[in-house]
Amino acid sequence: MEKFTTHTGIGVPLRSSNVDTDQIIPAVYLKRITRTGFEDALFAGWRKDENFILNREPFNQGSVLVAGPDFGTGSSREHAVWALKDYGFKAVLSSRFADIFRGNSGKQGLVAAELAQDDIELIWKELDNNPGTQITVNLEARTVTCGSLVAPFDIDDYTRWRLMEGLDDIGLTLKHEEDISEYETSRPGFKPLTLPARTAD
Amino acid sequence: MSAQQSPLTLAEKVWNAHVVRQGEGEGAARQPDLIYIDLHLLHEVTSPQAFEGLRLAGRKLRRPDLTIATEDHNTPTWDIDKPIADLTSRTQIHTLRDNCKEFGVRLHSLGDKEQGIVHVVGPQLGLTQPGMTVVCGDSHTSTHGAFGALAFGIGTSEVEHVMATQSLSLKPFKTMAINVEGTLKPGVTSKDIILAVIAKIGTGGGQGYVLEYRGSAIRSLSMDARMTICNMSIEAGARAGMIAPDQTTFDYVKGRPHAPEGEQWDAAVEYWKTLHTDDGARFDAEVFLNADELEPFVTWGTNPGQGISLSESVPHPEDFADENDRQACERALTYMGLEAGTPMKQIRVDTVFLGSCTNSRMEDLRAAAEIIKGREKDPQVRMIVVPGSARVRLEAEAEGLDQVFKDFGAEWRFAGCSMCLGMNPDQLAEGERCASTSNRNFEGRQGKGGRTHLVSPLVAASTAIRGTLSSPSDLASTPAAV
């Protein structure tokens, strides 16, 4: 994973609450078996509307999405994060993220920055008044800068550390493989195994 | 969640029993715990990139014997003996088959008697048991919490992590008690309880929490009904939902293919009986609901929190104090093609879908069949009945339920996720309106431009008869002569 310390790019206001992952990427695009190439699928339904924000200059070149509350609800599909990243987004700002989406973002190097809704509103206003305004997301300082506004954001310490170091989760866990093996020796015998397979017949 | 003697919640007990390694540090700076995973469920959609990741890193799947796969999201629900027509779907299914073969994973393929929706298959095989940790690359993994398991959906990176390590790095969840006391009126089901809970706390209300459903109304529910409730915990934003195991749970598990036997059974039950929230344990939040007052519930909008009692009318945007809610209401009414103030019961539907991991088990099919038996379907309504698993389909056929549905004019399909999500051939057309027993009414969820009203199996069946959203109490008291 690429290290993330700070990013500056055009802010894209998405003034909707409850943007679920079915909207971020409709199910029909989940049939692919690759991990990249989902940029065409991002907001595929909404992008058919020529007035949709990503179909308008200069927002089509944006890399910081500024969304309403409860972003990323619904399905666990990590494809939602892949699609945002493939399109070019580096960070999403919202006052509330769905848990699974937030977790998936952290695994893929997309910063899910939680801001106060009041600050989101101020950023929306700034982006409306001055389309193309750049937003700086500073992960080290945990601040977002947009025009004259400097707003703090929340992200948990562990995710921030991993993003800044660009660390691979599996590699980190495998450092503790002995602990896993030891735990396995103490598991109760009544816990089920899937193999050998048993069926009702 | 480290205190030794202090009273604990159910979720804390299950968590503590699975800590491989406690995270270092204190308070906000505390690193995540490493949690052992007892059962990993796989399906075709969220696994291919994870298998590929393993392969690229030269890693093994650590515990094939704690892993099981099924084909459900993409699969057609008829002509299942023919090659899958959609080429990308076919590729994804074949990729799953190849991966399972390469990594030694048990797979129940289309046509197999144990194939079906992953969350129906696990419990039915007896692989889901109290006190376990269960994960799957699917948000409705919360279903398994009905057994007192800690079960939650994960993304594909985490799927790969579990494949490689049989564990996950997680921060402890907060806990929320959902207390439902009282007795449900006839015609009111567990689906109505959970839709009412979501409407009450909102789609974000459960974020960061494990919900524990408690109280007399919950205790009186069957396992099928409990699974419906836990299934939709994610629609309230929660990581998981749980119900403490009791005799109902033990009776359900006993004798299933993978249930413990003999002394192991006794040891298991002895442990399972400790899996309840201790008196005096503290929840981070509590919600109360009176079961006596509940009515059949239905959604009017485009998220599962936008629901009301079926006897009410479509809300006005002005009813909402919050600006975001007001805008969301306006947008939803436009998408749904509804006018504020219209009584819900006057809304005509085109399609009724009985199925999905929320409501496709035997009890759901029996309840719907009971309603429609001897009654006539509205001729303009299309009804699709999709059992949750091939096993459920066989059981239903053994009871003659398939004939009841066919006589009524409903389509009797093979098992799969079907019309719950627009990924397989079962989809709504643009503008088509559906009363659906599934879990999500998002824009386009059941097909591009499709309009979804989430309902219970009883409301679905009653709606198929009257053509408009209806509950059993709207039907003539005795069915017309056959």
Contacts between the chains, C-beta under 8 A, distances in Angstrom:
chain1	res1	chain2	res2	distance
A	15	B	327	7.7
A	16	B	327	7.7
A	16	B	328	7.5
A	16	B	331	7.4
A	17	B	324	4.4
A	17	B	325	7.6
A	17	B	327	7.5
A	17	B	328	5.4
A	18	B	203	5.8
A	18	B	204	7.9
A	18	B	303	4.9
A	18	B	305	7.9
A	18	B	328	6.3
A	20	B	303	6.9
A	20	B	440	7.7
A	20	B	442	4.9
A	22	B	421	7.8
A	22	B	440	7.1
A	22	B	442	4.4
A	22	B	443	7.2
A	22	B	444	6.4
A	22	B	445	5.4
A	23	B	442	6.8
A	23	B	443	6.3
A	23	B	444	7.7
A	26	B	422	6.9
A	26	B	444	5.8
A	26	B	448	7.5
A	27	B	73	7.9
A	27	B	421	4.8
A	27	B	422	5.1
A	27	B	423	4.3
A	27	B	445	7.8
A	28	B	422	6.1
A	28	B	423	6.5
A	30	B	45	5.2
A	30	B	73	7.8
A	30	B	423	6.5
A	31	B	45	7.5
A	31	B	74	6.4
A	31	B	86	7.6
A	31	B	88	4.1
A	31	B	89	5.5
A	31	B	91	7.5
A	31	B	92	5.1
A	31	B	423	7.0
A	32	B	88	6.8
A	32	B	92	7.8
A	33	B	48	3.9
A	33	B	49	7.0
A	33	B	52	7.5
A	33	B	91	6.6
A	33	B	92	5.9
A	33	B	95	5.0
A	34	B	49	7.2
A	35	B	49	4.5
A	35	B	52	7.0
A	35	B	53	7.8
A	35	B	156	8.0
A	45	B	443	6.8
A	45	B	444	5.3
A	45	B	448	6.7
A	68	B	324	6.0
A	69	B	204	6.7
A	69	B	324	6.3
A	70	B	203	5.7
A	70	B	204	4.2
A	70	B	207	8.0
A	70	B	237	7.2
A	73	B	203	5.4
A	73	B	204	7.2
A	73	B	237	6.4
A	73	B	303	7.3
A	74	B	139	6.8
A	74	B	234	7.7
A	74	B	235	7.8
A	74	B	440	6.2
A	74	B	442	6.2
A	75	B	138	7.8
A	75	B	139	5.4
A	75	B	421	7.8
A	75	B	440	7.8
A	76	B	46	7.0
A	76	B	137	6.1
A	76	B	138	5.9
A	76	B	139	4.2
A	76	B	153	4.0
A	76	B	154	6.3
A	76	B	155	5.7
A	77	B	45	7.7
A	77	B	46	6.8
A	77	B	155	7.5
A	78	B	46	7.1
A	78	B	49	7.8
A	78	B	137	7.9
A	78	B	155	3.7
A	78	B	156	4.2
A	78	B	157	6.2
A	79	B	156	7.8
A	81	B	155	7.4
A	96	B	204	5.2
A	96	B	207	6.5
A	97	B	207	7.8
A	98	B	204	7.5
A	98	B	207	6.7
A	98	B	237	6.0
A	99	B	207	5.7
A	99	B	208	6.1
A	99	B	237	7.0
A	99	B	239	5.4
A	100	B	139	6.2
A	100	B	153	5.8
A	100	B	154	7.1
A	100	B	155	6.2
A	100	B	234	8.0
A	100	B	239	7.8
A	103	B	154	7.5
A	103	B	155	6.3
A	103	B	158	7.1
A	104	B	155	3.7
A	104	B	156	7.8
A	104	B	157	6.7
A	104	B	158	7.9
A	107	B	155	6.5
A	107	B	157	3.6
A	107	B	158	7.0
A	108	B	157	6.7
A	156	B	28	7.5
A	156	B	171	7.0
A	157	B	28	6.2
A	157	B	29	5.2
A	158	B	23	8.0
A	158	B	31	5.4
A	158	B	32	5.9
A	158	B	169	8.0
A	158	B	171	7.4
A	169	B	157	7.0
A	169	B	161	5.6
A	169	B	169	6.5
A	170	B	57	7.3
A	170	B	59	7.3
A	170	B	160	6.7
A	170	B	161	5.3
A	170	B	164	5.0
A	170	B	165	6.5
A	172	B	169	7.4
A	173	B	34	6.5
A	173	B	161	6.7
A	173	B	164	7.7
A	173	B	165	4.7
A	173	B	167	6.3
A	173	B	169	6.3
A	174	B	164	7.1
A	174	B	165	6.4
A	176	B	20	7.2
A	176	B	21	5.4
A	176	B	34	6.2
A	177	B	165	7.5
A	179	B	20	5.2
A	179	B	21	4.7
A	179	B	34	6.9
A	180	B	20	5.5
A	180	B	34	7.5
A	180	B	36	7.3
A	180	B	62	7.9
A	180	B	165	6.3
A	180	B	166	6.6
A	180	B	167	5.8
A	183	B	20	4.4
A	183	B	36	5.4
A	184	B	36	7.7
A	184	B	166	7.8
A	187	B	36	7.6
A	187	B	38	7.9
A	188	B	267	7.0
A	188	B	268	7.6
A	188	B	271	6.9
A	189	B	264	5.9
A	189	B	267	7.4
A	190	B	260	4.1
A	190	B	264	4.3
A	190	B	265	7.3
A	190	B	267	5.4
A	190	B	268	3.9
A	190	B	271	7.6
A	191	B	38	5.8
A	191	B	129	7.6
A	191	B	132	7.0
A	192	B	38	7.9
A	192	B	39	7.3
A	192	B	126	6.8
A	192	B	127	5.2
A	192	B	129	6.2
A	192	B	258	4.4
A	192	B	259	7.7
A	192	B	260	7.5
A	193	B	65	4.5
A	193	B	66	6.8
A	193	B	258	7.6
A	194	B	39	7.5
A	194	B	64	7.6
A	194	B	65	5.8
A	194	B	66	6.3
A	194	B	67	6.1
A	194	B	68	4.3
A	194	B	106	5.1
A	194	B	127	6.4
A	194	B	258	7.6
A	195	B	64	6.3
A	195	B	65	4.3
A	195	B	106	5.8
A	197	B	106	5.2
A	198	B	125	7.5
A	198	B	257	3.9
A	198	B	258	5.7
A	199	B	113	6.8
A	199	B	114	5.5
A	199	B	125	7.3
A	199	B	257	5.5
A	200	B	113	7.8
A	200	B	114	8.0
A	200	B	256	7.8
A	200	B	257	5.7
A	200	B	391	6.8
A	201	B	113	6.8
